[in-house]
């Protein structure tokens, strides 16, 4: 009886450890925040292994990976916009006009970004952050 409970405990612990390691959010934290792209088959396979052991943890792993964007492969492309051109998107009151910013990014990089997506995270900077990068505030 004692051997049977240890065996069951070992199987459960292994399954839970495998499920925790199968989450793409843990493997690729740099992929978080992606909205779309090609799905990484390795992450899908690892999340599917979780479905074999337990349905609920497997579904949670899929849900977390899709919600964070870690399940998508990165494009491998980077694009930059000249900071001087970014002034076109700033209004007279110092606020950013999203439509002008979207048009500017499309013109400069050739990529249309979903700036109206509700999952888009927007952060405000501070004067200390600008100073840390050697920039001075101008609007």
MIPATOR-681000 format. One record per residue: residue number from 1; x, y, z of N, C-alpha, C, O in turn; residue in one letter. Coordinates in pm, whole numbers, padded with zeros to 5 digits, always signed. Each point is the difference from the previous one (the first is absolute). Example, Ala and Ser with C-alpha at 12.3 -4.5 7.8 and 13.67 -1.06 7.14 Angstrom:
2
LUMVEX   mimi       nx       ny       nz      cax      cay      caz       cx       cy       cz       ox       oy       oz   fivex
LUMVEX      1   +01319   -00569   +00780   -00089   +00119   +00000   +00090   +00120   +00000   +00104   -00002   +00066       a
LUMVEX      2   -00139   +00107   -00138   +00082   +00119   +00006   -00077   +00109   +00073   +00051   +00111   +00017       s
***
This chain:
139
LUMVEX   mimi       nx       ny       nz      cax      cay      caz       cx       cy       cz       ox       oy       oz   fivex
LUMVEX      1   +00083   -00119   +00000   -00083   +00119   +00000   +00087   +00125   +00000   -00030   +00098   -00069       x
LUMVEX      2   +00139   -00101   +00146   +00088   +00116   +00008   +00071   +00022   -00134   +00018   +00115   -00040       x
LUMVEX      3   +00021   -00220   -00027   +00065   +00010   -00130   -00097   +00056   -00104   +00039   +00080   -00085       x
LUMVEX      4   -00163   -00121   +00092   -00100   +00047   -00095   -00024   +00151   +00017   -00010   +00071   -00100       x
LUMVEX      5   +00001   -00022   +00222   -00022   +00144   +00021   +00122   +00081   -00042   -00015   +00111   -00051       x
LUMVEX      6   +00135   -00164   +00071   +00120   +00069   -00047   +00005   +00005   -00152   +00040   +00100   -00058       x
LUMVEX      7   -00079   -00208   -00005   -00002   -00005   -00146   -00101   +00100   -00056   +00030   +00072   -00096       x
LUMVEX      8   -00148   -00068   +00155   -00103   +00094   -00046   +00047   +00144   +00025   -00017   +00087   -00086       x
LUMVEX      9   +00077   -00062   +00202   +00052   +00133   +00030   +00111   +00041   -00097   +00007   +00116   -00041       x
LUMVEX     10   +00078   -00210   +00005   +00107   +00029   -00095   -00053   +00033   -00139   +00049   +00091   -00067       x
LUMVEX     11   -00151   -00168   +00025   -00061   +00025   -00131   -00068   +00137   -00002   +00013   +00075   -00097       x
LUMVEX     12   -00084   -00042   +00203   -00068   +00130   +00008   +00103   +00113   +00001   -00017   +00100   -00069       x
LUMVEX     13   +00123   -00116   +00148   +00104   +00104   +00006   +00069   +00017   -00135   +00027   +00113   -00042       x
LUMVEX     14   +00001   -00223   -00026   +00063   +00007   -00132   -00092   +00067   -00100   +00044   +00082   -00080       x
LUMVEX     15   -00172   -00117   +00084   -00096   +00061   -00093   -00012   +00150   +00023   -00004   +00077   -00095       x
LUMVEX     16   -00003   -00037   +00221   -00011   +00144   +00030   +00128   +00074   -00038   -00006   +00111   -00052       x
LUMVEX     17   +00123   -00172   +00076   +00126   +00063   -00036   +00012   +00012   -00152   +00046   +00102   -00051       x
LUMVEX     18   -00088   -00207   -00021   +00001   +00005   -00146   -00093   +00109   -00049   +00034   +00070   -00096       x
LUMVEX     19   -00149   -00055   +00158   -00096   +00100   -00042   +00053   +00141   +00026   -00019   +00090   -00083       x
LUMVEX     20   +00085   -00070   +00196   +00056   +00132   +00027   +00111   +00034   -00099   +00012   +00115   -00042       x
LUMVEX     21   +00067   -00215   +00006   +00110   +00024   -00094   -00050   +00012   -00143   +00072   +00051   -00086       x
LUMVEX     22   -00193   -00096   +00059   -00052   +00002   -00136   -00055   +00136   -00040   -00031   +00021   -00117       x
LUMVEX     23   +00020   +00069   +00209   -00059   +00129   -00030   +00100   +00086   -00077   +00111   +00022   +00047       x
LUMVEX     24   -00151   +00026   -00165   +00087   +00083   -00082   +00035   +00132   +00066   +00102   +00060   -00033       x
LUMVEX     25   -00185   -00017   +00126   +00029   +00124   +00071   +00126   -00015   +00084   +00073   +00097   +00019       x
LUMVEX     26   -00048   -00217   +00033   +00121   -00024   +00079   +00122   -00018   -00089   +00110   +00044   +00034       x
LUMVEX     27   -00128   -00110   -00150   +00112   -00023   -00090   +00045   +00126   -00072   +00119   +00026   -00015       x
LUMVEX     28   -00216   +00053   -00029   +00029   +00119   -00081   -00067   +00124   +00060   -00099   +00047   -00056       x
LUMVEX     29   +00150   +00006   +00165   -00062   +00119   +00058   +00013   +00123   -00090   -00077   +00095   +00013       x
LUMVEX     30   +00174   -00097   -00106   +00018   +00113   -00090   -00109   +00006   -00107   -00015   +00103   -00066       x
LUMVEX     31   -00061   -00209   +00048   -00109   -00001   -00099   -00129   +00060   +00053   -00094   +00020   -00077       x
LUMVEX     32   +00087   +00007   +00204   -00125   +00054   +00057   -00035   +00131   -00067   +00087   +00081   -00031       x
LUMVEX     33   -00216   -00060   +00011   -00048   +00125   -00058   -00026   -00008   -00149   -00052   +00095   -00057       x
LUMVEX     34   +00087   -00206   -00008   -00030   -00014   -00141   -00150   -00020   -00018   -00063   -00067   +00082       x
LUMVEX     35   +00009   +00124   -00186   -00144   -00009   -00022   -00033   -00108   -00103   -00103   -00066   +00010       x
LUMVEX     36   +00190   +00049   -00108   -00027   -00099   -00104   +00131   -00050   -00058   +00108   +00049   +00036       x
LUMVEX     37   -00118   -00145   -00124   +00118   -00056   -00064   -00019   -00149   -00024   -00109   -00055   +00020       x
LUMVEX     38   +00216   -00010   -00064   -00003   -00145   -00020   +00012   -00068   +00135   +00076   +00045   +00086       x
LUMVEX     39   -00151   -00152   -00068   +00000   -00073   +00127   +00121   -00092   +00005   +00031   -00070   -00097       x
LUMVEX     40   +00038   +00069   +00210   +00118   -00084   +00022   -00046   -00143   +00026   -00065   -00025   +00102       x
LUMVEX     41   +00097   -00070   -00191   -00046   -00138   +00018   +00059   -00068   +00123   -00062   -00090   +00056       x
LUMVEX     42   +00181   +00131   -00012   +00061   -00060   +00118   -00082   +00034   +00124   -00026   -00087   +00084       x
LUMVEX     43   -00013   +00212   -00071   -00080   +00042   +00116   -00136   -00067   -00004   -00052   -00041   +00104       x
LUMVEX     44   -00007   +00030   -00222   -00130   -00068   -00011   +00013   -00145   +00043   -00086   -00052   +00071       x
LUMVEX     45   +00194   -00015   -00113   +00020   -00141   +00037   +00019   -00014   +00151   -00054   -00092   +00061       x
LUMVEX     46   +00130   +00182   -00002   +00022   -00008   +00145   -00129   +00028   +00077   -00027   -00064   +00101       x
LUMVEX     47   -00052   +00160   -00149   -00128   +00026   +00064   -00096   -00118   -00019   -00079   -00030   +00088       x
LUMVEX     48   +00087   -00036   -00203   -00086   -00115   -00026   +00036   -00118   +00090   -00086   -00080   +00034       x
LUMVEX     49   +00213   +00069   +00004   +00039   -00105   +00094   -00074   +00019   +00132   -00040   -00096   +00065       x
LUMVEX     50   +00022   +00222   -00027   -00076   +00029   +00121   -00144   -00045   -00011   -00061   -00038   +00100       x
LUMVEX     51   +00005   +00042   -00221   -00136   -00049   -00020   -00008   -00151   +00020   -00104   -00053   +00041       x
LUMVEX     52   +00214   -00017   -00071   -00001   -00145   +00017   -00004   -00038   +00148   -00068   -00096   +00038       x
LUMVEX     53   +00141   +00170   +00047   +00002   -00031   +00141   -00126   +00048   +00070   -00071   -00078   +00065       x
LUMVEX     54   +00044   +00205   -00078   -00118   +00060   +00065   -00059   +00101   -00097   +00073   +00079   -00059       x
LUMVEX     55   -00202   -00081   +00044   -00066   +00089   -00095   +00007   +00145   +00045   +00035   +00088   -00079       x
LUMVEX     56   -00067   -00060   +00203   -00007   +00137   +00049   +00137   +00070   -00005   +00007   +00111   -00053       x
LUMVEX     57   +00102   -00171   +00105   +00130   +00069   -00012   +00044   +00019   -00145   +00063   +00100   -00032       x
LUMVEX     58   -00096   -00194   -00055   +00035   +00015   -00141   -00074   +00117   -00064   +00058   +00076   -00077       x
LUMVEX     59   -00186   -00064   +00108   -00077   +00112   -00052   +00049   +00133   +00057   +00003   +00101   -00070       x
LUMVEX     60   +00036   -00103   +00197   +00054   +00122   +00061   +00131   +00039   -00069   +00023   +00118   -00025       x
LUMVEX     61   +00062   -00215   -00005   +00127   +00030   -00067   -00026   +00060   -00138   +00065   +00098   -00039       x
LUMVEX     62   -00159   -00156   -00037   -00035   +00057   -00130   -00055   +00142   +00016   +00038   +00091   -00073       x
LUMVEX     63   -00126   -00073   +00170   -00060   +00131   +00022   +00104   +00105   +00035   -00004   +00112   -00052       x
LUMVEX     64   +00097   -00147   +00140   +00105   +00095   +00040   +00089   +00034   -00118   +00033   +00116   -00022       x
LUMVEX     65   +00006   -00218   -00056   +00088   +00025   -00113   -00067   +00086   -00107   +00065   +00086   -00059       x
LUMVEX     66   -00193   -00109   +00034   -00069   +00085   -00098   -00024   +00140   +00055   +00013   +00098   -00074       x
LUMVEX     67   -00046   -00088   +00202   -00028   +00132   +00058   +00126   +00087   +00007   -00007   +00121   -00022       x
LUMVEX     68   +00121   -00182   +00053   +00123   +00078   +00009   +00069   +00016   -00134   +00085   +00088   -00016       x
LUMVEX     69   -00120   -00172   -00082   +00064   +00008   -00131   +00126   -00083   -00010   +00070   +00005   -00101       x
LUMVEX     70   -00037   -00082   +00204   +00123   -00079   +00001   -00008   -00119   -00095   +00103   -00061   -00029       x
LUMVEX     71   -00220   +00027   -00018   -00014   -00115   -00090   +00037   +00036   -00144   +00019   -00089   -00083       x
LUMVEX     72   -00008   +00218   +00054   +00030   +00044   -00136   +00151   +00010   -00022   +00074   +00041   +00088       x
LUMVEX     73   -00032   -00081   -00208   +00141   +00014   -00037   +00031   +00147   -00026   -00084   +00072   -00053       x
LUMVEX     74   +00203   -00026   +00089   +00035   +00139   -00031   +00030   +00014   -00149   +00044   -00095   -00065       x
LUMVEX     75   -00068   +00214   +00012   +00025   +00025   -00141   +00148   +00002   -00033   +00041   -00039   -00109       x
LUMVEX     76   +00038   +00084   +00203   +00142   +00011   -00026   +00033   +00129   -00072   +00114   +00020   -00043       x
LUMVEX     77   -00211   +00069   +00030   +00021   +00126   -00067   -00009   +00113   +00101   -00081   -00005   +00092       x
LUMVEX     78   +00163   +00104   -00111   -00010   +00120   +00082   -00014   +00119   -00093   +00046   -00002   -00114       x
LUMVEX     79   -00109   +00104   +00162   -00017   +00122   -00078   +00011   +00119   +00093   -00040   -00006   +00116       x
LUMVEX     80   +00096   +00112   -00169   +00017   +00119   +00081   -00054   +00120   -00076   +00001   +00004   -00123       x
LUMVEX     81   -00047   +00093   +00199   -00049   +00125   -00056   +00089   +00110   +00053   +00034   +00003   +00118       x
LUMVEX     82   +00005   +00088   -00205   +00082   +00113   +00040   -00076   +00085   +00101   -00113   +00039   -00026       x
LUMVEX     83   +00173   -00010   +00142   -00070   +00080   +00101   -00045   +00137   -00050   -00098   +00055   +00049       x
LUMVEX     84   +00168   +00000   -00148   -00041   +00129   -00054   -00135   -00010   -00070   -00079   +00094   +00003       x
LUMVEX     85   +00052   -00209   -00065   -00128   -00020   -00068   -00114   -00023   +00100   -00116   +00025   -00032       x
LUMVEX     86   +00150   -00073   +00151   -00103   -00025   +00100   -00068   +00128   +00047   -00111   -00004   +00053       x
LUMVEX     87   +00177   +00117   -00071   -00060   +00128   +00040   -00128   +00029   -00078   -00086   +00074   +00047       x
LUMVEX     88   +00073   -00133   -00166   -00121   +00020   -00081   -00124   -00055   +00071   -00111   +00050   -00021       x
LUMVEX     89   +00129   -00151   +00104   -00112   -00065   +00067   -00037   +00066   +00132   -00097   -00040   +00064       x
LUMVEX     90   +00174   +00140   -00021   -00028   +00068   +00126   -00077   +00128   -00028   +00043   +00083   -00080       x
LUMVEX     91   -00155   -00069   +00145   -00084   +00117   -00019   +00055   +00121   +00074   +00102   -00008   +00068       x
LUMVEX     92   -00172   +00122   -00084   +00042   +00125   +00063   -00009   -00008   +00152   +00075   +00067   +00071       x
LUMVEX     93   -00167   -00151   -00022   -00016   -00013   +00145   +00095   -00103   +00061   -00004   -00023   +00121       x
LUMVEX     94   +00090   -00039   -00202   +00096   -00098   +00049   -00051   -00142   +00003   +00074   -00090   +00040       x
LUMVEX     95   -00197   +00068   -00083   -00057   -00135   -00002   +00027   -00065   -00135   +00012   +00068   -00102       x
LUMVEX     96   -00003   -00199   +00102   +00030   -00074   -00122   -00130   -00029   -00074   -00096   -00051   +00058       x
LUMVEX     97   +00094   +00084   -00186   -00114   -00031   -00085   +00020   -00140   -00058   +00092   -00023   -00079       x
LUMVEX     98   -00177   -00071   +00120   +00019   -00140   -00038   -00011   -00022   -00151   +00074   -00082   -00055       x
LUMVEX     99   -00164   +00152   -00011   -00015   -00021   -00145   +00124   +00049   -00075   +00045   -00065   -00094       x
LUMVEX    100   +00010   +00179   +00136   +00122   +00049   -00065   +00118   -00092   +00031   +00084   -00025   -00086       x
LUMVEX    101   -00078   -00026   +00210   +00107   -00092   +00036   -00009   -00129   -00081   +00101   -00052   -00048       x
LUMVEX    102   -00222   +00002   +00032   -00020   -00123   -00078   +00041   +00022   -00146   +00066   -00086   -00059       x
LUMVEX    103   -00103   +00200   +00002   +00037   +00031   -00139   +00151   +00017   -00013   +00059   -00045   -00099       x
LUMVEX    104   +00004   +00108   +00197   +00144   +00021   -00002   +00075   -00134   +00006   +00095   -00022   -00075       x
LUMVEX    105   -00138   -00066   +00164   +00065   -00130   +00012   -00018   -00082   -00128   +00093   -00068   -00044       x
LUMVEX    106   -00211   +00075   -00015   -00025   -00071   -00126   +00089   +00055   -00111   +00056   -00077   -00079       x
LUMVEX    107   -00043   +00208   +00072   +00082   +00062   -00105   +00148   -00032   +00020   +00069   -00030   -00098       x
LUMVEX    108   -00020   +00037   +00220   +00143   -00017   +00026   +00045   -00146   +00001   +00109   -00032   -00046       x
LUMVEX    109   -00194   -00057   +00098   +00042   -00140   +00017   -00070   -00096   -00095   +00048   -00111   -00024       x
LUMVEX    110   -00161   +00153   -00031   -00075   -00090   -00087   -00086   -00099   +00075   -00054   -00093   -00059       x
LUMVEX    111   +00039   +00113   +00189   -00079   -00090   +00082   -00114   +00076   +00065   +00020   +00108   +00055       x
LUMVEX    112   -00139   -00164   -00063   -00117   +00061   +00064   -00016   -00060   +00139   -00023   -00120   +00014       x
LUMVEX    113   +00034   +00203   +00087   -00014   -00046   +00137   -00142   +00023   +00049   -00059   +00104   -00030       x
LUMVEX    114   +00004   -00199   +00105   -00137   +00016   +00052   -00001   +00088   +00124   -00012   -00050   +00112       x
LUMVEX    115   +00023   +00182   -00130   +00007   +00090   +00115   -00134   +00014   +00072   -00006   +00056   +00109       x
LUMVEX    116   -00101   -00105   -00170   -00130   +00007   +00065   -00038   -00133   +00065   -00113   -00016   +00046       x
LUMVEX    117   +00206   -00079   -00040   -00026   -00129   +00061   -00015   +00018   +00151   +00082   +00068   +00062       x
LUMVEX    118   -00185   -00127   -00001   -00019   +00018   +00145   +00107   -00068   +00084   +00014   +00031   +00119       x
LUMVEX    119   +00063   -00122   -00176   +00106   -00067   +00075   +00130   +00079   +00000   +00098   -00041   +00063       x
LUMVEX    120   -00095   +00154   -00133   +00120   +00082   -00008   +00027   +00064   +00136   -00088   +00063   +00058       x
LUMVEX    121   +00209   -00080   -00010   +00040   +00058   +00128   +00069   +00133   -00026   +00090   +00009   -00084       x
LUMVEX    122   -00132   +00092   +00156   +00056   +00133   -00019   +00060   +00046   +00132   -00067   -00003   +00103       x
LUMVEX    123   +00192   +00046   -00107   +00068   +00045   +00120   +00043   +00145   -00017   +00045   +00040   -00107       x
LUMVEX    124   -00060   +00035   +00212   +00047   +00138   -00001   +00139   +00005   +00062   +00027   -00067   +00100       x
LUMVEX    125   +00059   +00146   -00160   +00135   +00013   +00052   +00009   +00116   +00098   -00095   +00076   +00018       x
LUMVEX    126   +00210   -00065   +00044   +00023   +00109   +00093   +00126   +00075   -00042   +00074   -00045   -00087       x
LUMVEX    127   -00052   +00159   +00148   +00119   +00079   -00030   +00127   -00075   +00039   +00103   +00014   -00065       x
LUMVEX    128   -00111   -00095   +00170   +00116   -00077   +00043   +00037   -00107   -00103   +00118   -00026   -00023       x
LUMVEX    129   -00219   -00035   -00040   +00028   -00100   -00103   +00065   +00065   -00121   +00094   -00056   -00057       x
LUMVEX    130   -00142   +00173   +00018   +00061   +00070   -00113   +00145   +00037   +00032   +00088   -00013   -00085       x
LUMVEX    131   -00065   +00060   +00207   +00136   +00038   +00040   +00093   -00120   +00001   +00118   +00012   -00031       x
LUMVEX    132   -00170   -00130   +00067   +00081   -00120   +00002   +00048   -00038   -00140   +00107   -00060   -00015       x
LUMVEX    133   -00185   +00094   -00087   +00037   -00029   -00138   +00073   +00119   -00065   +00034   -00005   -00118       x
LUMVEX    134   -00012   +00109   +00195   +00071   +00116   -00053   -00088   +00087   -00089   +00052   +00073   -00084       x
LUMVEX    135   -00183   -00079   +00101   -00093   +00078   -00081   -00055   +00114   +00081   -00007   -00007   +00123       x
LUMVEX    136   -00033   +00112   -00190   -00064   +00111   +00069   -00144   +00011   -00049   -00026   -00019   -00119       x
LUMVEX    137   -00067   +00049   +00207   -00141   +00004   -00038   -00030   +00120   -00089   +00039   +00113   +00029       x
LUMVEX    138   -00110   -00141   -00138   -00047   +00103   -00091   -00135   -00042   -00053   -00020   -00116   -00034       x
LUMVEX    139   -00071   +00209   +00026   -00132   -00032   -00056   -00041   +00109   -00096   -00108   -00007   -00058       x
***
